[in-house]
Amino acid sequence: MKEDFKKTAVSYFLEGYSCSEAIAKTAVEYNLASEEIISIATSFSGGMSSRCACGALTGAQIVIGFLFGKLKDNSARAKSKEMYDKFIEKNKASCCRILTSKFTDFHSQERKHHCVKMVEDSSEILCDILEKAQTKI
């Protein structure tokens, strides 16, 4: 299931959804969240429009909050830390500006294809966290 989730998220990303929206839309497709989460994820695109935090990472964080936040079992913070730590382990940074520093044109296709890795990594880590929490994907 993890590979399918990852491929779906990448597909949405390459179709024109932002990195955070692609993760959120995939969560909707897998019945993990309601469709409104996609609109929420829009604000997190492009590092919250400041290129500060990776949108793929924050998109996964939004899904974690939706599934495990205060009104649910309140384990979101621990799962969010795990998500962040594993993302850093794979990518050495969480800042969009750092992750995309070699691209002068943020809107270029080259940068977009570079960011596929962050969408894949975020999808994979999110699925691992969900599997560990016995959340059906």
WOQUIRA-V558583 format. One record per backbone hydrogen bond with DSSP energy under -0.5 kcal/mol. CO is the residue of the C=O (numbers start at 1). NH is the residue of the N-H. Records with the same first field share a line. If there is no record, write none. Layout:
# WOQUIRA-V558583
CO: NH, NH
This chain:
# WOQUIRA-V558583
1: 5
2: 6
3: 7
4: 8
5: 9
6: 10
7: 11
8: 12
9: 13
10: 14
11: 15
12: 16, 17
13: 16
18: 22
19: 23
20: 24
21: 25
22: 26
23: 27
24: 28
25: 29
26: 30
27: 32, 33
28: 31
34: 37
35: 38, 39
36: 40
37: 41
38: 42
39: 43
40: 43
41: 44
42: 45
44: 47, 48
45: 49
46: 51
47: 50, 52
51: 97
54: 58
55: 59
56: 60
57: 61
58: 62
59: 63
60: 64
61: 65
62: 66
63: 67
64: 68
65: 69
68: 75, 76
69: 72, 74
75: 79
76: 80
77: 81
78: 82
79: 83
80: 84
81: 85
82: 86
83: 87
84: 88
85: 89
86: 90
87: 91
88: 92
94: 54, 96
95: 99
96: 100
98: 101
100: 103
102: 104
104: 106
105: 108
108: 112
109: 113
110: 114
111: 115
112: 116
113: 116
114: 117
115: 119
116: 120
117: 121
118: 122
119: 123
120: 124
121: 125
122: 126
123: 127
124: 128
125: 129
126: 130
127: 131
128: 132
129: 133
130: 135
131: 134
134: 136
